[in-house]
Amino acid sequence: MIPTPLVLASGNAGKLREFHQLLAPLGFAVLPQADFGVPEVEETGLTFVENALLKAREASRVSGLPALADDSGLEVDALHGQPGIHSARYAGEPRSDARNNAKLLEALSRVPEGSRTGRYWCVLVYLRHAEDPVPLIVQRSWEGEILAHPRGEGGFGYDPLFWLPEQGMSVSELSAEEKNRLSHRGRALQSLVEVLRDTAEHRGTTE
């Protein structure tokens, strides 16, 4: 069977590898949007869903192929949901994990332990074509707490500050395998794979 090309609306090599490993068995060949000259989209949406849709539609429009996009970020209860959709640029441009983390710690400096709850969100959008009226949307969250000081050397973004009570460690202290199994993005991707598999099986029974 010839694989179906699928454009990933991202330039992240790690994401490309992860998506390819899970989607290849379903008959998809996941390709980076850079292969098609897809420009970076201005994320003007007010939600993760809106921004993921913007990225997926642009990737599909330019490439003429099905597209997959994700949008994710950190939501902190004591900050009324911030940094939210602004997570990657929380401290401004150029993007910096260290400055984002420092700004988050400053914003929570007067918030006591036990009131620093939050969650990571990941939204995945799959489009069959740029004008797809019924995009496939999957979203998953990952509950945790924000530490007062960073812990661990792994991961990226806010991982050194994101504490997992059930594991007794920060995300940065997890192995890559554990993070992929537990994380918002890993579980959202697994859910997407299940839906795509069900869709393919249904299509096979009706054709």
Beta strands, then each sheet from edge to edge (+ up, - down):
strand 1: 4-8
strand 2: 28-32
strand 3: 67-76
strand 4: 117-127
strand 5: 136-146
strand 6: 162-164
strand 7: 169-170
sheet 1: 2+ 1+ 3+ 4- 5+ 6- 7+
end
